[in-house]
Amino acid sequence: MKSPFPFLALPAYPAMESPFPFLEAVIGFMILMYFFETYLDTRQHSALKLPTLPKTLEGVISQEKFEKSRAYSLEKSHFHFVHELVTILMDSAILFYRVLPWFWKKSGDFVVLAGLNAENEILHTLAFLTGVTIWSQITDLPFTLYSTFVVEARHGFNKQTLWLFFRDMLKGICIMTVLGPPIVAAIIVIVQKGGAYLAIYLWGFMFVLSLVMMTIYPILIAPLFNKFTPLPEGLLREKIEKLASSLKFPLKKLFVVDGSTRSSHSNAYMYGFFKNKRIVLYDTLIQQCKDDEEIVAVIAHELGHWKLNHTMYSFIAVQILTLLQFGGYTLVRNSSSLFQSFGFDTQPVIIGLIIFQHTIIPVQHLVSFALNLVSRAFEFQADAFAKELGYAASLRAGLVRLQEDNLSAMNTDPWYSAYHYSHPPLVERLAAIDEEAKKTD
């Protein structure tokens, strides 16, 4: 039987040997992208230093909030410059000095010392990933601690104690320890046994895994970190339920999450499949919004994403991209020259996936940029949806209040926001809401 996706079902034959310097090309592009993104960061830093509000926000945002936002954004920007410099130096050095192949061999030695069979690729891979995870935790920890307990705390956002911080970290490691090995083992087996339909099998596994994770995360994993309680009976609950009912949104549960135990940033989201939808409000959102109408307007925006099928479109796009990625992986997974360029004399499954991810970095940047464009368009559409429901004034007030209370950047560079932002800047969202209101009038 012929594959319905011939470009994904090519036989896994060894690729032609080529002297092409894959490693050098990857490092070169990483450095090139670092300089490009640093240029955008510099433009954004200059925008953040502007001493005045954008004209659209004059009289809307208080001067006090603007000064606090400016100080917070500039400190985050300074921190970002340092973090990105350390990251590019470390990542480039790891690749250039062939640290990964050295670590792969050392992890095999560790498996032997543990009295296990290093020829078992699953055991070898798990030892390798354990070491990589430990290294990542150690190198990321100083930056995470500084960001949380210095930057965020200095501007009044961090509410965590050190004990809570490390407890969350340990919980995350435990969850990874439970879920990681079977997932890694399954991927290795699929690659080893997949044959001509490998890309489809890998995609099918990841598709099922994503559905399972979306199901169990809010029910089993998220409650390990936060407390979810039903929104108390009252006017706010009645308004949200009435709105959901009017849109035929199958709301089953309405929760408040204690986000304030970790941060004073606010948010709201929904999740669930088919007829079992749930809405979650951060307690900080309820505290920050002036009245119930602002909260309901934010929920109307979120329901707009559901009504306009944005979540489904995004999910489908991710699945298509995942399938294409696995299709590309099957074309290069047996390229000995690719592995040798990165310093490997064997071709382990996990290493092949890591190397492939490095080689498609240029494509990933383009895809990320395109997805951000689509996401921003979706945000405008959801705002327009809430406005059509009669929440224009409340949504406008709610967006302004969230911008103020989260000390989000008031001045943004157009190039920076176009490249990085998945949500339009507040100035653009308010302008769109006001433009729609003028058309209505």
Kinemage of the C-alpha trace (Angstrom):
@kinemage 1
@onewidth
@group {chain A} dominant
@subgroup {mainchain}
@vectorlist {calphas} color= white
{ca met a 1} P 0.000 0.000 0.000
{ca lys a 2} L 1.398 3.387 -1.000
{ca ser a 3} L 1.728 6.178 1.522
{ca pro a 4} L -0.867 8.972 1.175
{ca phe a 5} L 1.954 11.353 2.108
{ca pro a 6} L 4.833 10.318 -0.182
{ca phe a 7} L 7.119 13.126 1.011
{ca leu a 8} L 6.755 11.793 4.558
{ca ala a 9} L 7.176 8.129 3.686
{ca leu a 10} L 10.597 8.080 2.064
{ca pro a 11} L 12.720 5.049 2.952
{ca ala a 12} L 15.302 5.613 5.660
{ca tyr a 13} L 18.384 5.195 3.477
{ca pro a 14} L 21.705 6.791 4.346
{ca ala a 15} L 22.061 10.291 2.973
{ca met a 16} L 24.880 11.131 0.565
{ca glu a 17} L 28.046 12.140 2.305
{ca ser a 18} L 28.809 15.833 2.080
{ca pro a 19} L 31.587 18.017 3.432
{ca phe a 20} L 29.046 20.716 4.186
{ca pro a 21} L 29.956 22.291 7.566
{ca phe a 22} L 26.611 21.844 9.325
{ca leu a 23} L 27.919 22.719 12.778
{ca glu a 24} L 29.631 25.906 11.645
{ca ala a 25} L 26.527 26.950 9.709
{ca val a 26} L 24.323 26.411 12.774
{ca ile a 27} L 26.645 28.365 15.062
{ca gly a 28} L 26.971 31.109 12.464
{ca phe a 29} L 23.218 31.489 12.134
{ca met a 30} L 22.751 31.462 15.918
{ca ile a 31} L 25.249 34.320 16.234
{ca leu a 32} L 23.659 36.164 13.302
{ca met a 33} L 20.223 35.901 14.939
{ca tyr a 34} L 21.717 37.045 18.246
{ca phe a 35} L 22.977 40.247 16.645
{ca phe a 36} L 19.692 40.789 14.811
{ca glu a 37} L 17.587 40.290 17.937
{ca thr a 38} L 19.992 42.401 19.984
{ca tyr a 39} L 19.489 45.186 17.450
{ca leu a 40} L 15.713 44.877 17.966
{ca asp a 41} L 16.231 44.786 21.737
{ca thr a 42} L 18.274 47.996 21.464
{ca arg a 43} L 15.477 49.682 19.521
{ca gln a 44} L 12.981 48.574 22.160
{ca his a 45} L 15.270 49.776 24.954
{ca ser a 46} L 15.374 53.201 23.333
{ca ala a 47} L 11.575 53.242 23.108
{ca leu a 48} L 11.310 52.309 26.793
{ca lys a 49} L 13.540 55.254 27.721
{ca leu a 50} L 11.147 57.781 26.163
{ca pro a 51} L 10.046 60.144 28.959
{ca thr a 52} L 6.485 60.661 27.703
{ca leu a 53} L 3.452 58.474 27.066
{ca pro a 54} L 2.196 57.783 23.550
{ca lys a 55} L -0.444 60.365 22.666
{ca thr a 56} L -3.151 57.683 22.647
{ca leu a 57} L -2.463 56.956 26.315
{ca glu a 58} L -2.167 60.545 27.535
{ca gly a 59} L -4.898 61.142 30.093
{ca val a 60} L -5.631 57.394 30.123
{ca ile a 61} L -2.581 56.116 32.003
{ca ser a 62} L -1.521 58.039 35.105
{ca gln a 63} L 1.959 59.559 35.167
{ca glu a 64} L 2.750 57.610 38.329
{ca lys a 65} L 1.919 54.301 36.663
{ca phe a 66} L 3.869 55.306 33.571
{ca glu a 67} L 7.009 56.027 35.593
{ca lys a 68} L 6.693 52.709 37.437
{ca ser a 69} L 6.105 50.853 34.166
{ca arg a 70} L 9.089 52.574 32.581
{ca ala a 71} L 11.404 51.664 35.475
{ca tyr a 72} L 10.183 48.040 35.498
{ca ser a 73} L 10.509 47.619 31.725
{ca leu a 74} L 13.990 49.154 31.636
{ca glu a 75} L 15.245 46.901 34.426
{ca lys a 76} L 13.855 43.839 32.646
{ca ser a 77} L 15.509 45.056 29.457
{ca his a 78} L 18.925 45.416 31.123
{ca phe a 79} L 18.569 41.936 32.606
{ca his a 80} L 17.543 40.544 29.215
{ca phe a 81} L 20.709 41.894 27.547
{ca val a 82} L 22.905 40.099 30.104
{ca his a 83} L 20.922 36.861 29.962
{ca glu a 84} L 20.959 36.693 26.168
{ca leu a 85} L 24.718 37.368 25.995
{ca val a 86} L 25.480 34.579 28.484
{ca thr a 87} L 23.094 32.237 26.652
{ca ile a 88} L 24.630 32.728 23.189
{ca leu a 89} L 28.171 32.363 24.557
{ca met a 90} L 27.263 29.184 26.424
{ca asp a 91} L 25.251 27.604 23.595
{ca ser a 92} L 27.909 28.397 20.988
{ca ala a 93} L 30.689 27.030 23.199
{ca ile a 94} L 28.762 23.807 23.868
{ca leu a 95} L 28.390 23.204 20.137
{ca phe a 96} L 31.838 24.422 19.041
{ca tyr a 97} L 33.761 22.414 21.648
{ca arg a 98} L 31.659 19.284 21.032
{ca val a 99} L 30.384 19.113 24.622
{ca leu a 100} L 27.302 17.114 23.615
{ca pro a 101} L 29.193 14.125 22.126
{ca trp a 102} L 31.547 14.160 25.114
{ca phe a 103} L 28.573 14.165 27.483
{ca trp a 104} L 26.874 11.387 25.488
{ca lys a 105} L 29.932 9.166 26.012
{ca lys a 106} L 30.157 10.069 29.704
{ca ser a 107} L 26.479 9.233 30.217
{ca gly a 108} L 27.171 5.813 28.694
{ca asp a 109} L 30.016 5.350 31.169
{ca phe a 110} L 27.632 6.255 33.992
{ca val a 111} L 25.137 3.609 32.816
{ca val a 112} L 27.935 0.997 32.957
{ca leu a 113} L 28.977 2.166 36.452
{ca ala a 114} L 25.352 1.752 37.540
{ca gly a 115} L 25.560 -1.892 36.470
{ca leu a 116} L 23.246 -1.440 33.496
{ca asn a 117} L 23.649 -2.095 29.790
{ca ala a 118} L 24.930 0.989 27.955
{ca glu a 119} L 24.024 -0.674 24.650
{ca asn a 120} L 20.384 -0.161 25.625
{ca glu a 121} L 19.665 3.133 23.864
{ca ile a 122} L 16.720 3.973 26.116
{ca leu a 123} L 18.802 3.696 29.303
{ca his a 124} L 21.686 5.595 27.698
{ca thr a 125} L 19.316 8.344 26.527
{ca leu a 126} L 17.666 8.687 29.943
{ca ala a 127} L 21.079 9.050 31.600
{ca phe a 128} L 22.055 11.670 29.017
{ca leu a 129} L 18.820 13.664 29.441
{ca thr a 130} L 19.113 13.488 33.226
{ca gly a 131} L 22.554 15.065 33.040
{ca val a 132} L 21.398 17.706 30.554
{ca thr a 133} L 18.449 18.560 32.800
{ca ile a 134} L 20.687 18.926 35.855
{ca trp a 135} L 23.043 21.166 33.867
{ca ser a 136} L 20.135 23.291 32.629
{ca gln a 137} L 18.710 23.662 36.126
{ca ile a 138} L 22.099 24.729 37.521
{ca thr a 139} L 22.876 27.244 34.759
{ca asp a 140} L 19.349 28.698 34.670
{ca leu a 141} L 18.930 28.943 38.432
{ca pro a 142} L 20.928 32.177 39.036
{ca phe a 143} L 18.981 34.002 36.325
{ca thr a 144} L 15.626 32.684 37.527
{ca leu a 145} L 16.389 33.607 41.136
{ca tyr a 146} L 17.529 37.100 40.157
{ca ser a 147} L 14.511 37.668 37.927
{ca thr a 148} L 12.074 36.466 40.596
{ca phe a 149} L 13.571 37.732 43.851
{ca val a 150} L 15.256 40.908 42.616
{ca val a 151} L 13.576 42.287 39.493
{ca glu a 152} L 10.021 41.092 40.164
{ca ala a 153} L 10.267 41.700 43.909
{ca arg a 154} L 11.691 45.204 43.489
{ca his a 155} L 8.623 46.230 41.503
{ca gly a 156} L 6.109 44.583 43.809
{ca phe a 157} L 5.208 41.513 41.756
{ca asn a 158} L 6.928 38.579 43.428
{ca lys a 159} L 4.957 37.017 46.257
{ca gln a 160} L 6.900 33.752 46.485
{ca thr a 161} L 9.118 32.703 49.329
{ca leu a 162} L 12.337 30.819 48.635
{ca trp a 163} L 10.715 27.729 50.115
{ca leu a 164} L 7.765 27.951 47.715
{ca phe a 165} L 10.118 28.576 44.776
{ca phe a 166} L 12.249 25.499 45.439
{ca arg a 167} L 9.215 23.409 46.318
{ca asp a 168} L 7.720 24.198 42.906
{ca met a 169} L 11.038 23.316 41.287
{ca leu a 170} L 11.151 19.954 43.053
{ca lys a 171} L 7.561 19.222 42.061
{ca gly a 172} L 8.401 19.993 38.442
{ca ile a 173} L 11.410 17.662 38.551
{ca cys a 174} L 9.297 14.885 40.087
{ca ile a 175} L 6.627 15.260 37.387
{ca met a 176} L 9.322 15.183 34.693
{ca thr a 177} L 10.823 12.079 36.300
{ca val a 178} L 7.462 10.287 36.166
{ca leu a 179} L 6.314 11.386 32.707
{ca gly a 180} L 9.633 11.770 30.890
{ca pro a 181} L 11.009 8.195 30.705
{ca pro a 182} L 7.945 6.537 29.124
{ca ile a 183} L 7.616 9.364 26.586
{ca val a 184} L 11.312 9.185 25.652
{ca ala a 185} L 11.184 5.385 25.455
{ca ala a 186} L 8.131 5.522 23.192
{ca ile a 187} L 9.798 8.003 20.814
{ca ile a 188} L 12.939 5.870 20.557
{ca val a 189} L 10.945 2.710 19.844
{ca ile a 190} L 8.828 4.483 17.222
{ca val a 191} L 11.927 5.790 15.429
{ca gln a 192} L 13.593 2.373 15.553
{ca lys a 193} L 10.501 0.516 14.310
{ca gly a 194} L 8.709 3.213 12.278
{ca gly a 195} L 10.025 2.393 8.834
{ca ala a 196} L 8.584 4.247 5.852
{ca tyr a 197} L 5.704 5.733 7.869
{ca leu a 198} L 7.909 7.033 10.687
{ca ala a 199} L 6.834 10.678 10.360
{ca ile a 200} L 3.151 9.750 10.578
{ca tyr a 201} L 3.715 7.471 13.578
{ca leu a 202} L 5.704 10.149 15.417
{ca trp a 203} L 3.084 12.774 14.678
{ca gly a 204} L 0.278 10.419 15.768
{ca phe a 205} L 2.052 9.741 19.062
{ca met a 206} L 2.620 13.448 19.735
{ca phe a 207} L -0.984 14.226 18.776
{ca val a 208} L -2.353 11.710 21.279
{ca leu a 209} L 0.170 12.857 23.889
{ca ser a 210} L -0.905 16.492 23.480
{ca leu a 211} L -4.567 15.528 23.974
{ca val a 212} L -3.709 13.494 27.062
{ca met a 213} L -1.610 16.319 28.541
{ca met a 214} L -4.318 18.911 27.851
{ca thr a 215} L -6.715 16.633 29.714
{ca ile a 216} L -4.636 15.706 32.746
{ca tyr a 217} L -2.689 18.949 33.245
{ca pro a 218} L -5.560 21.097 34.586
{ca ile a 219} L -6.977 18.203 36.587
{ca leu a 220} L -3.897 16.483 38.042
{ca ile a 221} L -0.827 18.684 37.526
{ca ala a 222} L -1.929 22.322 37.882
{ca pro a 223} L -3.553 21.685 41.329
{ca leu a 224} L -0.129 20.563 42.586
{ca phe a 225} L 1.067 24.150 42.204
{ca asn a 226} L -2.048 26.262 42.758
{ca lys a 227} L -5.331 26.080 44.606
{ca phe a 228} L -8.445 26.158 42.424
{ca thr a 229} L -11.717 27.058 44.118
{ca pro a 230} L -15.175 27.583 42.587
{ca leu a 231} L -16.039 31.237 41.993
{ca pro a 232} L -18.443 32.141 44.821
{ca glu a 233} L -22.099 32.702 44.064
{ca gly a 234} L -22.832 36.314 43.341
{ca leu a 235} L -23.307 38.931 40.667
{ca leu a 236} L -19.981 38.272 38.906
{ca arg a 237} L -20.683 34.568 38.576
{ca glu a 238} L -24.195 35.252 37.321
{ca lys a 239} L -22.906 37.656 34.652
{ca ile a 240} L -20.260 35.232 33.388
{ca glu a 241} L -22.707 32.333 33.287
{ca lys a 242} L -25.271 34.490 31.478
{ca leu a 243} L -22.658 35.532 28.898
{ca ala a 244} L -21.527 31.927 28.363
{ca ser a 245} L -25.128 30.777 27.989
{ca ser a 246} L -25.928 33.507 25.448
{ca leu a 247} L -23.026 32.276 23.287
{ca lys a 248} L -23.903 28.599 23.863
{ca phe a 249} L -20.511 28.101 25.474
{ca pro a 250} L -20.711 24.787 27.408
{ca leu a 251} L -19.399 26.157 30.707
{ca lys a 252} L -19.253 23.413 33.321
{ca lys a 253} L -17.022 24.915 36.006
{ca leu a 254} L -15.848 28.395 36.942
{ca phe a 255} L -12.718 28.599 39.081
{ca val a 256} L -10.590 31.170 40.866
{ca val a 257} L -6.879 30.316 41.118
{ca asp a 258} L -4.654 31.704 43.857
{ca gly a 259} L -2.127 33.304 41.523
{ca ser a 260} L -1.420 35.922 44.200
{ca thr a 261} L 0.597 33.362 46.193
{ca arg a 262} L 3.346 33.658 43.565
{ca ser a 263} L 2.851 36.908 41.675
{ca ser a 264} L 0.583 39.913 41.457
{ca his a 265} L 0.408 39.620 37.663
{ca ser a 266} L -3.107 38.772 36.464
{ca asn a 267} L -4.661 36.544 33.833
{ca ala a 268} L -7.709 34.498 32.806
{ca tyr a 269} L -8.008 31.453 30.586
{ca met a 270} L -10.310 28.628 29.539
{ca tyr a 271} L -9.757 24.975 28.774
{ca gly a 272} L -11.565 21.708 28.145
{ca phe a 273} L -12.875 19.596 25.276
{ca phe a 274} L -16.254 19.535 23.589
{ca lys a 275} L -19.085 19.998 26.138
{ca asn a 276} L -16.809 20.191 29.196
{ca lys a 277} L -15.405 23.736 29.231
{ca arg a 278} L -13.983 25.505 32.245
{ca ile a 279} L -12.992 29.122 32.877
{ca val a 280} L -10.266 30.104 35.341
{ca leu a 281} L -9.865 33.618 36.767
{ca tyr a 282} L -6.748 34.695 38.636
{ca asp a 283} L -7.628 36.166 42.016
{ca thr a 284} L -5.366 39.078 41.086
{ca leu a 285} L -7.605 39.837 38.082
{ca ile a 286} L -10.635 40.082 40.344
{ca gln a 287} L -8.722 42.310 42.754
{ca gln a 288} L -7.377 44.642 40.058
{ca cys a 289} L -10.486 45.251 37.953
{ca lys a 290} L -12.622 48.156 39.124
{ca asp a 291} L -15.959 46.430 38.640
{ca asp a 292} L -17.484 43.180 37.415
{ca glu a 293} L -18.119 44.560 33.926
{ca glu a 294} L -14.380 44.842 33.258
{ca ile a 295} L -13.863 41.198 34.235
{ca val a 296} L -16.824 40.073 32.124
{ca ala a 297} L -15.431 42.075 29.185
{ca val a 298} L -12.105 40.225 29.502
{ca ile a 299} L -14.012 36.923 29.549
{ca ala a 300} L -15.991 38.069 26.494
{ca his a 301} L -12.676 38.563 24.706
{ca glu a 302} L -11.571 35.037 25.668
{ca leu a 303} L -14.904 33.581 24.586
{ca gly a 304} L -14.406 35.403 21.292
{ca his a 305} L -11.378 33.207 20.650
{ca trp a 306} L -13.582 30.158 21.200
{ca lys a 307} L -16.517 31.405 19.138
{ca leu a 308} L -14.248 32.379 16.240
{ca asn a 309} L -12.444 29.005 16.388
{ca his a 310} L -9.053 30.588 17.037
{ca thr a 311} L -8.047 27.827 19.445
{ca met a 312} L -8.942 25.149 16.914
{ca tyr a 313} L -7.109 26.923 14.080
{ca ser a 314} L -4.008 27.281 16.250
{ca phe a 315} L -4.155 23.627 17.276
{ca ile a 316} L -4.467 22.504 13.648
{ca ala a 317} L -1.560 24.751 12.625
{ca val a 318} L 0.638 23.256 15.333
{ca gln a 319} L -0.271 19.728 14.201
{ca ile a 320} L 0.598 20.516 10.582
{ca leu a 321} L 3.911 22.052 11.587
{ca thr a 322} L 4.688 19.072 13.822
{ca leu a 323} L 3.989 16.651 10.963
{ca leu a 324} L 6.185 18.648 8.589
{ca gln a 325} L 8.993 18.750 11.157
{ca phe a 326} L 8.926 14.992 11.594
{ca gly a 327} L 8.822 14.635 7.813
{ca gly a 328} L 11.989 16.716 7.575
{ca tyr a 329} L 13.605 14.698 10.362
{ca thr a 330} L 13.068 11.417 8.490
{ca leu a 331} L 15.023 12.831 5.529
{ca val a 332} L 18.176 13.515 7.539
{ca arg a 333} L 18.095 11.082 10.457
{ca asn a 334} L 20.549 8.679 8.798
{ca ser a 335} L 22.950 11.339 7.540
{ca ser a 336} L 26.286 10.272 8.992
{ca ser a 337} L 27.908 13.501 7.785
{ca leu a 338} L 25.386 15.520 9.811
{ca phe a 339} L 26.130 13.580 12.996
{ca gln a 340} L 29.879 13.680 12.364
{ca ser a 341} L 29.776 17.434 11.844
{ca phe a 342} L 28.463 17.778 15.410
{ca gly a 343} L 31.099 15.344 16.726
{ca phe a 344} L 29.100 12.106 16.975
{ca asp a 345} L 30.386 8.798 15.637
{ca thr a 346} L 27.066 7.056 16.400
{ca gln a 347} L 23.509 8.064 15.517
{ca pro a 348} L 21.283 7.924 18.644
{ca val a 349} L 17.636 8.874 18.166
{ca ile a 350} L 17.575 11.688 20.724
{ca ile a 351} L 20.784 13.192 19.355
{ca gly a 352} L 19.340 13.115 15.845
{ca leu a 353} L 16.280 15.022 17.050
{ca ile a 354} L 18.437 17.593 18.877
{ca ile a 355} L 20.699 18.136 15.865
{ca phe a 356} L 17.714 18.406 13.529
{ca gln a 357} L 16.163 21.083 15.748
{ca his a 358} L 19.401 23.051 15.508
{ca thr a 359} L 19.563 22.761 11.724
{ca ile a 360} L 16.039 24.116 11.196
{ca ile a 361} L 16.487 27.166 13.432
{ca pro a 362} L 16.126 29.523 10.424
{ca val a 363} L 12.774 27.950 9.526
{ca gln a 364} L 11.642 28.068 13.155
{ca his a 365} L 12.291 31.820 13.316
{ca leu a 366} L 10.214 32.386 10.177
{ca val a 367} L 7.397 30.178 11.459
{ca ser a 368} L 7.418 31.928 14.847
{ca phe a 369} L 7.169 35.309 13.127
{ca ala a 370} L 4.238 34.094 10.986
{ca leu a 371} L 2.421 32.633 14.006
{ca asn a 372} L 2.827 35.926 15.865
{ca leu a 373} L 1.235 37.757 12.931
{ca val a 374} L -1.729 35.386 13.016
{ca ser a 375} L -1.984 35.609 16.810
{ca arg a 376} L -2.119 39.404 16.734
{ca ala a 377} L -4.855 39.261 14.095
{ca phe a 378} L -6.804 36.875 16.344
{ca glu a 379} L -6.462 39.293 19.276
{ca phe a 380} L -7.950 42.145 17.230
{ca gln a 381} L -10.808 39.870 16.167
{ca ala a 382} L -11.512 38.799 19.769
{ca asp a 383} L -11.533 42.446 20.865
{ca ala a 384} L -13.989 43.250 18.065
{ca phe a 385} L -16.143 40.309 19.137
{ca ala a 386} L -16.346 41.595 22.720
{ca lys a 387} L -17.173 45.074 21.407
{ca glu a 388} L -20.024 43.681 19.306
{ca leu a 389} L -21.448 42.157 22.491
{ca gly a 390} L -21.601 45.653 23.987
{ca tyr a 391} L -18.426 45.524 26.090
{ca ala a 392} L -16.368 48.149 24.205
{ca ala a 393} L -16.121 50.617 27.096
{ca ser a 394} L -15.592 47.912 29.726
{ca leu a 395} L -13.013 46.091 27.613
{ca arg a 396} L -11.176 49.339 27.000
{ca ala a 397} L -11.135 50.110 30.720
{ca gly a 398} L -10.125 46.536 31.560
{ca leu a 399} L -7.232 46.519 29.096
{ca val a 400} L -5.964 49.832 30.443
{ca arg a 401} L -6.225 48.629 34.030
{ca leu a 402} L -4.395 45.366 33.278
{ca gln a 403} L -1.685 47.321 31.450
{ca glu a 404} L -1.294 49.641 34.436
{ca asp a 405} L -1.369 47.010 37.157
{ca asn a 406} L 1.001 44.670 35.303
{ca leu a 407} L 3.303 47.633 34.540
{ca ser a 408} L 3.464 46.530 30.907
{ca ala a 409} L 5.530 48.587 28.471
{ca met a 410} L 3.688 51.717 27.348
{ca asn a 411} L 6.096 52.678 24.547
{ca thr a 412} L 7.025 49.937 22.087
{ca asp a 413} L 9.228 49.917 19.032
{ca pro a 414} L 7.209 48.875 15.948
{ca trp a 415} L 9.922 46.551 14.624
{ca tyr a 416} L 10.384 44.891 18.000
{ca ser a 417} L 6.675 44.365 18.604
{ca ala a 418} L 6.120 43.086 15.052
{ca tyr a 419} L 8.824 40.458 15.527
{ca his a 420} L 8.251 39.423 19.144
{ca tyr a 421} L 4.698 40.187 20.267
{ca ser a 422} L 1.923 37.620 20.043
{ca his a 423} L -0.497 40.320 21.318
{ca pro a 424} L -0.765 43.815 19.824
{ca pro a 425} L 0.519 46.701 21.982
{ca leu a 426} L -2.152 48.465 24.045
{ca val a 427} L -1.991 51.581 21.825
{ca glu a 428} L -2.958 49.531 18.768
{ca arg a 429} L -5.741 47.647 20.566
{ca leu a 430} L -7.321 50.823 21.917
{ca ala a 431} L -7.058 52.472 18.495
{ca ala a 432} L -8.821 49.487 16.906
{ca ile a 433} L -11.608 49.533 19.522
{ca asp a 434} L -12.075 53.296 19.084
{ca glu a 435} L -12.062 52.975 15.271
{ca glu a 436} L -14.742 50.288 15.429
{ca ala a 437} L -16.782 52.494 17.767
{ca lys a 438} L -16.553 55.394 15.289
{ca lys a 439} L -17.744 53.144 12.470
{ca thr a 440} L -20.687 52.037 14.605
{ca asp a 441} L -21.584 55.626 15.394
